[in-house]
Amino acid sequence: MSDLSDDLLRFDPADLEPGIRTAEELPSKLYFRIGEVAKLTGLKQHVLRYWETEFPAVAPRKMGSNHRMYRRKDVEAVLEIKHLLYEKRYTIEGARKHLETKPKAAPKPAKRGSGGIVSALPMPKQQSNLFMVTPEPMADARVKQELRAILKILSD
């Protein structure tokens, strides 16, 4: 036999696991459909739907047409669950407990996305306090003075 046919007959365990293995290999998208996640991870769609019921970390949003839209963090959770179940041989219960006891990651620094800067920090719980700031009396006069100066520059 030739070298080419030897290569074709050689068994590679990686051939049994199609798809990506790490979050770094994910395409830079905000949302993924269930079919895309299935292709990316090498899992069947019914497995993904089952994992939604077993793991709180996998919680895709359902859009108006009842389509599941997975966020990047959902796909990352799926990859981690796949690693725990298929490579480390955890049971579903063991993987769930492992994920629950895992410490939460620190907030990531802000990233530049397609729509500008997107902060990874959580929003404040009560935003009304942000807008109820009482201005200083002198600040009002200073702002008016600066606006008049700008208006004068623009009208000249």
Backbone torsions as a table, in degrees:
resi	resn	phi	psi	omega
1	MET	NA	153.9	-179.4
2	SER	-84.4	169.1	178.2
3	ASP	-64.2	-32.9	-179.3
4	LEU	-64.5	-44.6	-179.6
5	SER	-70.2	-29.5	175.4
6	ASP	-64.3	-39.8	178.6
7	ASP	-66.0	-35.6	-179.5
8	LEU	-70.7	-30.1	-177.9
9	LEU	-89.2	-12.3	-178.3
10	ARG	-71.2	133.9	-178.7
11	PHE	-85.0	132.4	175.8
12	ASP	-125.5	116.6	-179.0
13	PRO	-59.8	-25.4	179.2
14	ALA	-64.9	-22.5	178.7
15	ASP	-66.3	-22.1	-179.4
16	LEU	-79.8	-17.8	-176.5
17	GLU	-119.0	82.4	178.0
18	PRO	-72.1	162.2	176.4
19	GLY	103.7	-178.7	-177.8
20	ILE	-85.5	162.5	-178.5
21	ARG	-116.3	-24.7	-176.6
22	THR	-128.1	160.4	-179.8
23	ALA	-66.8	-25.0	180.0
24	GLU	-66.4	-23.0	-179.0
25	GLU	-84.3	-6.0	-179.5
26	LEU	-67.4	141.2	173.3
27	PRO	-65.0	153.2	-178.6
28	SER	-83.5	83.7	177.2
29	LYS	-130.2	155.5	176.8
30	LEU	-82.1	-40.7	-176.1
31	TYR	-129.2	148.2	178.1
32	PHE	-130.2	138.1	173.1
33	ARG	-76.5	160.8	-176.6
34	ILE	-60.9	-34.6	177.6
35	GLY	-65.3	-39.0	177.9
36	GLU	-65.8	-42.1	179.5
37	VAL	-64.1	-40.5	178.6
38	ALA	-60.9	-44.4	179.1
39	LYS	-67.4	-42.9	-178.3
40	LEU	-63.6	-41.2	-174.0
41	THR	-93.5	-14.1	-177.8
42	GLY	77.1	23.4	179.8
43	LEU	-110.3	158.8	175.7
44	LYS	-81.0	153.1	-179.1
45	GLN	-62.5	-36.5	-179.2
46	HIS	-68.0	-27.8	176.0
47	VAL	-68.2	-42.4	178.2
48	LEU	-61.9	-43.2	179.1
49	ARG	-64.3	-37.5	177.7
50	TYR	-66.3	-42.5	-179.9
51	TRP	-62.6	-28.7	175.3
52	GLU	-58.2	-36.7	-178.2
53	THR	-79.3	-23.3	-175.2
54	GLU	-97.7	-27.5	-174.4
55	PHE	-124.6	116.3	178.5
56	PRO	-61.9	-23.0	-179.1
57	ALA	-68.3	-20.0	179.0
58	VAL	-102.9	99.5	-177.3
59	ALA	-138.3	75.7	180.0
60	PRO	-68.4	152.0	177.2
61	ARG	-82.6	143.8	175.0
62	LYS	-101.9	124.6	-179.1
63	MET	-82.5	178.8	-176.6
64	GLY	-54.3	-34.7	-179.7
65	SER	-88.8	15.2	178.5
66	ASN	65.6	22.2	175.2
67	HIS	-85.2	140.0	176.9
68	ARG	-80.5	131.0	175.7
69	MET	-121.0	112.3	-178.1
70	TYR	-87.1	130.9	173.0
71	ARG	-81.7	167.7	-178.8
72	ARG	-57.3	-41.2	-178.7
73	LYS	-66.1	-30.8	176.2
74	ASP	-66.4	-43.1	-179.6
75	VAL	-67.0	-38.5	176.8
76	GLU	-62.6	-40.0	177.6
77	ALA	-64.6	-40.5	178.0
78	VAL	-60.9	-43.6	178.9
79	LEU	-62.9	-39.8	179.0
80	GLU	-68.1	-41.1	178.3
81	ILE	-64.0	-42.4	178.4
82	LYS	-60.2	-42.6	178.5
83	HIS	-61.6	-45.7	-178.7
84	LEU	-64.5	-43.6	-175.2
85	LEU	-77.2	-45.0	-170.7
86	TYR	-92.1	-32.1	-177.2
87	GLU	-100.0	-43.3	179.6
88	LYS	-89.3	-7.0	174.3
89	ARG	64.0	34.5	174.2
90	TYR	-71.9	155.2	168.1
91	THR	-80.4	168.8	178.5
92	ILE	-61.7	-44.5	178.6
93	GLU	-62.0	-42.6	178.7
94	GLY	-64.3	-40.7	178.3
95	ALA	-66.0	-40.3	179.0
96	ARG	-61.8	-45.7	179.2
97	LYS	-64.8	-38.8	178.5
98	HIS	-61.7	-43.3	-179.6
99	LEU	-69.3	-33.7	179.4
100	GLU	-69.9	-36.2	-177.8
101	THR	-85.0	-11.8	179.5
102	LYS	-67.2	131.6	179.8
103	PRO	-65.7	144.9	178.5
104	LYS	-68.4	141.7	179.9
105	ALA	-72.8	147.1	176.2
106	ALA	-67.7	149.9	178.8
107	PRO	-58.5	138.3	-179.7
108	LYS	-81.0	154.4	175.9
109	PRO	-65.7	162.0	-178.1
110	ALA	-59.8	143.0	178.9
111	LYS	-115.7	153.6	174.8
112	ARG	-93.9	118.6	178.6
113	GLY	-106.1	-169.3	-178.4
114	SER	-71.4	-22.7	-177.6
115	GLY	-104.6	20.3	-179.1
116	GLY	111.2	-155.9	-178.4
117	ILE	-84.4	131.1	179.1
118	VAL	-117.3	121.5	-178.7
119	SER	-85.0	139.0	176.5
120	ALA	-90.0	-2.9	179.4
121	LEU	-78.9	146.5	179.6
122	PRO	-69.0	151.6	177.9
123	MET	-73.1	149.4	175.8
124	PRO	-62.8	147.0	-177.1
125	LYS	-68.2	-33.6	-178.1
126	GLN	-122.7	102.0	-176.1
127	GLN	-83.1	-18.5	-176.2
128	SER	-59.8	-30.5	178.9
129	ASN	-66.2	-24.3	-179.4
130	LEU	-65.9	-29.9	-173.2
131	PHE	-105.2	1.7	-177.4
132	MET	-103.6	39.2	-179.9
133	VAL	-84.5	129.9	178.1
134	THR	-86.0	121.1	-177.9
135	PRO	-72.9	152.1	175.9
136	GLU	-73.4	143.4	179.6
137	PRO	-59.4	-37.6	-179.1
138	MET	-71.4	-28.7	-179.7
139	ALA	-65.7	-37.7	178.0
140	ASP	-60.0	-46.3	-179.2
141	ALA	-64.9	-39.7	-179.8
142	ARG	-65.7	-41.2	179.8
143	VAL	-64.7	-43.7	178.4
144	LYS	-60.8	-42.2	-179.9
145	GLN	-63.7	-42.8	179.5
146	GLU	-66.6	-38.8	178.2
147	LEU	-65.1	-39.4	177.3
148	ARG	-64.0	-38.9	179.4
149	ALA	-64.7	-41.7	178.4
150	ILE	-64.7	-43.7	179.4
151	LEU	-60.7	-39.5	179.4
152	LYS	-64.6	-42.0	179.2
153	ILE	-63.2	-42.4	-178.8
154	LEU	-69.1	-35.0	-177.3
155	SER	-80.6	-17.2	179.7
156	ASP	-74.9	NA	NA
